[in-house]
Amino acid sequence: MKEMNEQELETLIQEALQREQLLDEVNGRVMRTVKRSARKTKARNWVRMIAFAFGLPLVILLMGFTCYHLLSLGKTLPMMVSVAILAVSTLILSSKAISEFKMEV
């Protein structure tokens, strides 16, 4: 086995320190990326929850107004059946959307 002089030992120490510094930089970048991704996911979930909380009642309100408006045009049997189908399908789809909604905040 060959002996090392001081210059070779110093070079090895510098290379080891450079590798450690590079590893620290990579770890820092990875942690920043993971934290940013977590923040984006949390913000996306909040936006989705707010949109659902205001969007679904708005859709139900608009469908109710549409049913009321259609019934005010004339109360014939075909009109009443179509409005009933519209109202029932809106209620079924909204209840399905509520049951499938998962709040992940």
C-alpha positions as CSV (number, residue, x, y, z in Angstrom):
1,M,0.0,0.0,0.0
2,K,1.3,3.4,-1.0
3,E,1.6,6.2,1.5
4,M,-0.1,9.5,0.8
5,N,1.5,12.8,1.0
6,E,-0.2,15.9,2.5
7,Q,-1.3,17.3,-0.8
8,E,-3.1,14.1,-1.8
9,L,-4.8,14.0,1.6
10,E,-5.8,17.6,1.3
11,T,-7.3,16.9,-2.2
12,L,-9.3,14.0,-0.9
13,I,-10.6,16.0,2.0
14,Q,-11.7,18.9,-0.3
15,E,-13.4,16.4,-2.6
16,A,-15.3,14.9,0.3
17,L,-16.4,18.3,1.5
18,Q,-17.6,19.2,-2.0
19,R,-19.6,16.0,-2.2
20,E,-21.1,16.7,1.2
21,Q,-22.0,20.3,0.1
22,L,-23.5,19.0,-3.1
23,L,-25.5,16.4,-1.2
24,D,-26.8,19.2,1.2
25,E,-27.9,21.3,-1.8
26,V,-29.7,18.4,-3.4
27,N,-31.5,17.6,-0.1
28,G,-32.5,21.2,0.2
29,R,-33.9,21.3,-3.3
30,V,-35.8,18.1,-2.7
31,M,-37.3,19.4,0.6
32,R,-38.4,22.7,-1.1
33,T,-40.0,20.8,-3.9
34,V,-41.9,18.5,-1.5
35,K,-43.1,21.4,0.6
36,R,-44.2,23.3,-2.5
37,S,-46.0,20.3,-3.8
38,A,-47.8,19.9,-0.4
39,R,-48.8,23.5,-0.4
40,K,-50.2,23.3,-3.9
41,T,-52.2,20.1,-3.1
42,K,-53.6,21.8,0.0
43,A,-54.6,24.9,-1.9
44,R,-56.1,22.9,-4.7
45,N,-58.2,20.9,-2.1
46,W,-59.4,24.2,-0.5
47,V,-60.4,25.6,-3.9
48,R,-62.2,22.4,-4.8
49,M,-64.1,22.4,-1.5
50,I,-65.1,26.1,-1.9
51,A,-66.2,25.6,-5.5
52,F,-68.2,22.6,-4.4
53,A,-69.8,24.4,-1.5
54,F,-70.9,27.3,-3.6
55,G,-71.3,25.6,-7.0
56,L,-73.7,22.8,-6.0
57,P,-76.3,25.1,-4.3
58,L,-76.0,27.5,-7.3
59,V,-76.8,24.7,-9.7
60,I,-79.7,23.5,-7.6
61,L,-81.0,27.0,-7.3
62,L,-80.8,27.5,-11.1
63,M,-82.5,24.3,-11.8
64,G,-85.3,25.2,-9.3
65,F,-85.7,28.6,-11.0
66,T,-85.9,26.8,-14.4
67,C,-88.5,24.4,-13.1
68,Y,-90.5,27.3,-11.7
69,H,-90.3,29.3,-14.9
70,L,-91.3,26.3,-17.0
71,L,-94.3,25.6,-14.8
72,S,-95.3,29.3,-15.0
73,L,-95.5,29.0,-18.8
74,G,-98.2,26.4,-18.6
75,K,-99.3,23.6,-16.4
76,T,-100.0,20.9,-19.0
77,L,-99.4,17.3,-18.3
78,P,-96.3,16.9,-20.6
79,M,-94.8,20.1,-19.1
80,M,-95.4,18.9,-15.5
81,V,-93.9,15.5,-16.3
82,S,-90.7,17.0,-17.9
83,V,-90.3,19.4,-15.0
84,A,-90.7,16.5,-12.5
85,I,-88.1,14.5,-14.4
86,L,-85.7,17.5,-14.4
87,A,-86.2,18.1,-10.6
88,V,-85.8,14.4,-9.7
89,S,-82.7,14.0,-11.8
90,T,-81.2,17.2,-10.4
91,L,-81.8,15.9,-6.8
92,I,-80.5,12.5,-7.5
93,L,-77.3,13.8,-9.2
94,S,-76.7,16.3,-6.5
95,S,-77.1,13.7,-3.7
96,K,-74.7,11.5,-5.6
97,A,-72.2,14.3,-5.9
98,I,-72.5,15.0,-2.2
99,S,-72.0,11.4,-1.2
100,E,-68.9,11.0,-3.4
101,F,-67.3,14.3,-2.4
102,K,-64.2,13.7,-0.2
103,M,-62.8,16.6,1.8
104,E,-59.0,16.3,2.0
105,V,-57.8,19.4,3.7
